[in-house]
Amino acid sequence: MLKSTCIAASVVLGTAAIANGVFMLIDPERWYYAVPGVTTTGLFNQHFVRDIGLIFLLVGGAFLLGAVRPNLRIVSWAAPSIWLSGHALFHFWEVAVGICGPSVLARDFPAVTLPALIGLAITIWAIADSRTATAAGTVGRSA
């Protein structure tokens, strides 16, 4: 059950990240005005939004790759989870230094902090699962 939940979470994270990245690439200005709070972070910069859209495509692709390739799962989930965690920590830093108020943490939680926490959780599960598989001699045999 936990395995299925973690794989499903990676598919949801991957699909959401790719959808966000595609939106950022296809219509960066519309994305800028559609996402709550983005307009308070600075002026619209099409190049910057598209650069980050590419990152979201990579993040999404990595989560999806890990869902289908157990032998690549740890690195495929750890790498995007590290980026998502850095992004979330940056939001906390902005509050800590007074750039924005604490209310933004609640507003941003579903799209910024929660994906990072889920990514870290499934990565920790993948590490534990890999250790269990290694001990049992079944590395790479399960999906």
Secondary structure, DSSP 8 states (H G I E B T S, - for coil): -HHHHHHHHHHHHHHHHHHHHHHHHH-HHHHHHHSTTGGGGSS--HHHHHHHHHHHHHHHHHHHHHHH-GGGHHHHHHHHHHHHHHHHHHHHHHHHTTSS-THHHHHHIIIIIHHHHHHHHHHHHHHHHHHHHHHHT-TT---
